Amino acid sequence: MPILRTITFGHALDGAAPEATAERVRGFFAHARRLLDETALSARCLRYVAPPVEQWLPDGDAATAGRVAVRLEQALGEDIWCCLPGPACDSQASVGRRVDLIDAIVGETRHVFTNMSVAGQQGLHNEAVTAAAETMARLGSTAARQQDNFRFAALAWIKPATPYFPAAWHDGAPGFSVALELAGPFLEACGRHDNFADRLDACRRELTGRVARVLPVLVRLAREQGVRFLGFDLSLAPFPGDETSAVAVVESLNGSRIGQLDFMFALYAINDMLQHSLPSLPMVGFNGTMLSVLEDTRLAEATASGDVGVKDLLLYSTVCGCGLDMIPVSADSDPARLATLVRAISTIAQKWRKPLIARLLPSTTNARGITRFEHDFIVNTSVLHLDAPTFMPTERVGVFEPLRRAA
């Protein structure tokens, strides 16, 4: 199993000559591979992230954005995925800005991700929430395009240097961040002990040991490439399979099952450990447990059995890693109802200034009611229906800027 989940390299994008940017990116990753091979390490993913679209496409032309995305993907090759961050709605004037860029970026590509910022320092932007939800519905409107929503998310309070896609965006001088593969090692560590405290401490030792092993290699890579090492995202992220389930790790800590209230305690405890075990370590991103329905075999099972619903996932988002991630919903979900989910997760992010995303996938199903995605990162499950009164849309307001007491 790879010890690194991803190495994500951020660098300015030359919109007029994306091949030149790709050449620099390939050179960086060739060097990274050599260093990993020398030290018997490996990474599951290699990823490139650009600055927000406004910086490399000042005229905002969607057709040009699509051509840049295609050229960049071809120049990077099959083994390097990339993220071209979409509109950042960070002021009243920018709300609703050029969402057609999203369609253009993902429309003709396979490994290009994008996103749209809907909440942050300047407030929660309801018009952007609506635009993001309409984009998700539009991408999911045909069976051929439903998987495109795997590569798009609405972002709330996401800072630069987050290594996970599609939440990533780059800012400043070139630099890279990393994430570790932790689910498998943590699950094995918990299996060696018979009480909560010892299991949690075993996970902490696994974490610190893995960081100690890879950190010198990352520092050397930064020095030899002349770029910044931006930090670790110490998130507990799942991958399809029984032995790589983040939910299974949390359940094993105290014997709870997802959907039970005591699961939330275990979730908080492991997230606290991830965030505070290494106080001097440079950290970026989420640094929490990712409850990604279509990427976590145990969570997919709980969803299919009805043990977990959207309200549970919203509650867990107050203490977990990434929000409403990889949520399969019925293909006929109304955009206004999708917007209620995007708005709900953005509200939590806005209240706690906490990085969260909404990645919703309107999905058709087979005769057994199971989704039909085909991707190494996806485990199929039943969809969540949004026809209850809970998801009934109400009056939509503009930009909500919370009142905050001066310090």
C-alpha positions in Angstrom: 0.0 0.0 0.0 1.4 3.5 -0.8 2.4 5.5 2.2 1.5 8.8 0.5 -2.0 9.4 -0.7 -1.0 12.3 -2.9 1.7 14.8 -3.7 0.0 18.0 -5.0 2.2 20.6 -6.8 1.0 24.1 -7.2 2.4 26.4 -9.9 1.3 29.3 -12.0 -0.4 28.3 -15.2 0.5 29.8 -18.6 -2.9 29.9 -20.2 -1.3 30.8 -23.6 1.2 27.9 -23.4 -0.1 25.2 -21.0 2.4 22.7 -22.5 5.2 24.8 -20.9 3.6 24.6 -17.5 3.1 20.8 -18.0 6.8 20.4 -18.8 7.7 22.1 -15.4 5.2 19.9 -13.6 6.4 16.7 -15.2 10.0 17.6 -14.2 9.0 18.2 -10.6 7.3 14.8 -10.4 10.1 13.0 -12.2 12.4 14.2 -9.4 9.8 13.3 -6.8 9.6 9.8 -8.1 13.4 9.3 -8.1 13.5 10.4 -4.4 10.6 8.1 -3.5 12.2 5.2 -5.2 15.5 5.7 -3.4 13.7 5.6 -0.1 11.3 2.7 -0.9 8.3 5.1 -0.7 5.4 5.5 -3.1 2.4 7.8 -3.7 -1.0 6.8 -4.9 -1.6 10.1 -6.8 0.4 12.8 -8.4 -1.5 16.1 -8.9 -1.0 19.5 -10.3 -3.1 22.5 -9.2 -3.3 25.9 -10.8 -4.3 29.3 -9.3 -7.9 30.4 -9.7 -9.1 30.8 -13.2 -9.1 34.6 -13.0 -5.3 34.6 -12.9 -4.7 32.5 -16.0 -7.8 33.4 -18.0 -8.4 37.1 -17.5 -11.1 37.4 -20.2 -13.1 34.6 -18.7 -13.9 33.0 -22.1 -15.3 29.5 -21.5 -14.3 28.1 -24.9 -10.7 29.1 -24.2 -10.8 27.6 -20.7 -12.0 24.3 -22.3 -9.1 24.3 -24.8 -6.6 25.1 -22.1 -7.9 22.2 -20.0 -7.7 19.7 -22.9 -4.1 20.8 -23.9 -3.0 20.7 -20.3 -4.4 17.2 -19.7 -2.8 15.9 -22.9 0.6 17.4 -22.0 0.5 16.1 -18.4 -0.3 12.5 -19.4 -2.5 9.9 -17.8 -0.6 9.7 -14.5 -0.8 13.3 -13.4 -4.3 14.7 -12.6 -4.8 18.4 -12.4 -7.2 20.9 -10.9 -8.2 24.2 -12.6 -10.0 26.1 -9.9 -13.2 27.8 -11.1 -14.9 31.0 -10.1 -14.2 32.4 -6.6 -17.3 34.2 -5.4 -15.7 36.5 -2.9 -17.6 39.7 -3.3 -21.0 40.9 -4.2 -19.9 41.7 -7.7 -18.5 38.2 -8.3 -21.6 36.2 -7.4 -22.8 34.1 -10.3 -19.6 34.8 -12.3 -19.2 32.7 -15.4 -20.3 29.2 -14.2 -20.1 28.1 -17.8 -16.4 27.8 -17.2 -17.1 24.7 -15.1 -18.8 22.9 -18.0 -16.0 23.8 -20.4 -13.2 22.6 -18.1 -14.7 19.2 -17.3 -16.6 18.7 -20.6 -13.8 17.4 -22.8 -11.4 16.0 -20.2 -11.1 12.9 -18.0 -8.6 13.9 -15.3 -9.2 17.6 -14.9 -11.0 18.8 -11.7 -12.5 22.1 -10.9 -14.5 23.9 -8.2 -16.4 27.0 -7.2 -16.0 28.9 -4.0 -19.4 29.8 -2.4 -18.5 30.9 1.2 -15.5 32.4 2.9 -14.1 35.5 4.6 -16.5 37.8 2.8 -19.6 35.8 3.6 -21.9 33.1 2.3 -23.0 33.8 -1.3 -26.4 32.4 -1.9 -26.4 33.2 -5.6 -23.2 31.2 -5.9 -24.7 28.4 -3.9 -27.6 28.3 -6.4 -25.2 28.4 -9.4 -23.1 25.5 -7.9 -26.3 23.4 -7.4 -27.5 24.1 -10.9 -24.1 23.0 -12.2 -24.3 19.7 -10.3 -27.8 19.1 -11.7 -26.7 20.0 -15.2 -23.7 17.7 -15.1 -25.8 14.9 -13.7 -28.7 15.3 -16.2 -27.5 12.6 -18.6 -26.0 9.2 -17.7 -23.0 9.8 -19.8 -22.0 12.9 -17.8 -23.0 11.9 -14.2 -19.4 10.9 -13.3 -18.3 14.5 -14.1 -19.6 15.5 -10.7 -16.7 13.5 -9.2 -14.5 16.3 -10.5 -16.5 19.3 -9.3 -17.3 20.6 -5.8 -18.6 23.7 -4.1 -16.1 25.1 -1.6 -16.6 26.9 1.7 -13.7 28.3 3.7 -11.1 26.4 1.7 -7.6 27.8 2.0 -4.8 27.4 -0.7 -2.5 24.4 -0.6 -5.2 21.8 0.2 -3.8 18.7 -1.5 -7.2 16.9 -2.0 -9.1 17.3 -5.3 -11.5 18.9 -6.2 -10.9 21.3 -3.2 -7.5 22.4 -4.2 -6.3 25.8 -5.4 -2.9 27.4 -5.6 -1.6 30.8 -4.5 1.8 32.4 -4.6 5.2 30.9 -5.5 5.5 27.3 -6.5 5.1 24.7 -3.7 3.7 21.3 -2.9 1.6 19.7 -0.1 1.1 16.0 0.7 -1.5 13.7 2.2 -0.8 10.3 3.7 -2.6 6.9 3.4 -3.7 6.3 7.0 -6.9 4.2 6.9 -5.3 0.8 6.4 -2.5 1.3 9.0 -4.9 2.8 11.5 -7.3 -0.2 11.1 -4.5 -2.6 11.7 -3.3 -0.6 14.7 -6.7 -0.7 16.3 -6.9 -4.4 15.8 -3.9 -5.0 18.1 -5.6 -3.4 21.1 -8.7 -4.0 23.2 -9.7 -0.6 24.6 -10.3 2.9 23.3 -7.3 4.7 24.8 -4.8 2.2 23.5 -6.4 2.1 20.1 -6.3 5.9 19.7 -2.7 6.0 21.0 -1.7 3.2 18.5 -3.1 5.4 15.7 -1.1 8.4 17.0 2.1 6.3 16.9 1.4 5.2 13.4 0.8 8.8 12.3 4.0 10.2 13.9 6.0 7.3 12.6 4.9 7.8 9.0 5.4 11.5 9.1 8.9 11.0 10.5 9.7 8.6 7.6 8.5 10.9 4.8 9.3 14.4 6.1 13.1 14.3 5.3 12.3 13.2 1.7 9.9 16.0 1.3 12.3 18.6 2.7 15.0 17.4 0.3 12.6 17.5 -2.7 11.7 21.1 -1.8 15.3 22.1 -1.5 16.5 20.4 -4.7 13.6 21.7 -6.7 13.8 25.2 -5.3 10.1 25.3 -4.3 8.2 25.6 -1.0 7.1 22.6 1.0 3.7 23.8 2.1 2.7 21.1 4.6 0.7 18.0 5.4 -3.0 17.4 5.2 -3.2 14.7 7.9 -6.7 13.6 6.9 -8.0 10.1 7.4 -9.3 9.5 3.9 -10.9 6.3 2.6 -10.4 4.2 -0.5 -12.7 1.5 -1.8 -12.2 -1.8 0.1 -12.8 -3.2 3.5 -9.3 -2.7 4.7 -9.1 1.0 3.7 -12.4 2.4 5.1 -12.1 5.5 7.2 -15.5 4.8 8.8 -14.3 1.3 9.9 -11.4 2.9 11.7 -13.7 5.3 13.6 -16.0 2.4 14.5 -13.2 0.3 15.7 -12.1 2.9 18.2 -15.0 2.5 20.6 -17.2 -0.2 19.0 -19.8 2.3 17.8 -21.5 2.0 14.4 -21.9 4.9 12.1 -25.4 6.4 12.6 -25.1 6.0 16.4 -24.5 9.0 18.5 -21.3 7.5 20.1 -19.8 7.4 16.6 -19.6 11.2 16.8 -17.5 11.0 20.0 -15.0 8.6 18.3 -15.0 10.8 15.2 -14.2 13.9 17.3 -11.5 12.0 19.2 -9.6 10.8 16.2 -9.9 14.2 14.5 -8.5 15.9 17.6 -5.6 13.4 17.5 -4.9 14.2 13.8 -4.9 17.9 14.4 -2.9 18.2 17.6 -0.4 15.3 17.8 2.3 17.1 15.8 2.0 20.8 16.8 5.2 21.9 15.1 4.4 20.3 11.8 3.4 22.5 8.9 -0.3 21.6 8.1 -2.7 22.5 5.4 -6.1 21.4 4.2 -8.8 19.5 6.2 -6.9 17.4 8.8 -9.9 15.3 9.8 -11.8 12.2 8.9 -13.4 12.2 5.4 -16.8 10.7 5.3 -17.0 10.2 1.5 -20.0 8.0 0.7 -18.9 6.7 -2.7 -15.3 6.2 -1.7 -15.8 4.3 1.6 -17.0 0.7 1.5 -18.3 0.7 5.0 -20.1 4.0 4.7 -21.6 2.9 1.4 -23.0 -0.2 3.1 -24.5 1.9 5.9 -26.0 4.3 3.4 -27.6 1.4 1.4 -29.0 -0.1 4.6 -30.6 3.2 5.7 -28.4 3.5 8.8 -27.0 6.9 7.6 -28.8 9.8 6.0 -28.0 13.3 5.0 -28.9 14.7 8.4 -26.3 12.4 10.0 -23.6 13.5 7.6 -24.4 17.1 8.2 -24.1 16.5 12.0 -20.8 14.7 11.6 -19.6 17.6 9.4 -19.4 19.8 12.5 -16.4 17.6 13.7 -15.2 15.7 10.7 -12.9 16.4 7.8 -14.5 17.5 4.5 -18.3 17.9 4.6 -20.9 16.4 2.2 -18.5 14.5 0.0 -19.3 12.0 -2.8 -23.0 12.0 -1.9 -25.1 10.0 -4.5 -28.6 11.6 -4.9 -31.4 10.6 -7.2 -30.9 11.7 -10.8 -34.1 13.7 -10.8 -33.1 15.8 -7.8 -34.3 19.4 -8.3 -31.4 22.0 -8.3 -33.2 24.0 -5.6 -33.1 21.0 -3.3 -29.4 20.4 -4.1 -28.9 24.0 -3.1 -30.3 23.3 0.3 -27.5 20.8 0.9 -24.8 23.2 -0.4 -26.3 26.0 1.7 -26.4 23.8 4.8 -22.8 22.7 4.6 -21.7 26.2 3.8 -23.6 27.4 6.9 -21.6 25.1 9.1 -18.4 26.2 7.4 -19.3 29.9 7.8 -20.2 29.5 11.5 -17.0 27.7 12.5 -14.7 29.1 9.8 -14.1 25.4 9.0 -13.0 24.1 5.5 -15.9 22.0 4.0 -17.1 21.1 0.6 -20.2 19.8 -1.1 -19.7 17.2 -3.8 -23.1 15.8 -4.9 -23.6 13.3 -7.6 -27.1 13.0 -9.1 -27.1 9.4 -10.2 -29.2 6.9 -12.1 -29.3 3.3 -10.7 -29.6 -0.3 -11.9 -32.6 -2.5 -11.3 -31.4 -3.1 -7.7 -31.3 0.6 -7.0 -27.5 0.8 -7.0 -25.4 3.5 -8.7 -23.5 2.5 -11.9 -20.2 4.5 -11.7 -17.1 3.0 -13.1 -14.0 4.4 -11.4 -11.2 2.9 -9.2 -12.0 5.6 -6.6 -15.7 4.8 -6.4 -17.7 2.1 -4.6 -21.4 2.0 -5.8 -24.3 2.2 -3.4 -27.9 3.3 -3.2 -28.8 7.0 -3.7 -30.1 9.4 -1.1 -33.5 10.8 -2.0 -34.2 14.5 -1.5 -38.0 14.4 -1.7 -38.7 14.9 2.1 -39.9 18.2 3.4 -36.4 18.6 5.0 -35.1 19.6 1.6 -37.9 21.9 0.6 -36.2 25.2 -0.6 -37.3 28.5 0.9 -36.7 32.1 0.1 -33.3 32.8 -1.3 -31.3 35.8 -0.1 -28.2 37.4 -1.5 -24.9 37.6 0.2 -25.0 36.9 3.9 -22.2 38.6 5.8 -22.3 37.5 9.5 -22.0 40.2 12.1 -19.0 39.5 14.3 -18.1 41.1 17.6 -14.8 42.9 17.5 -12.0 41.2 19.4 
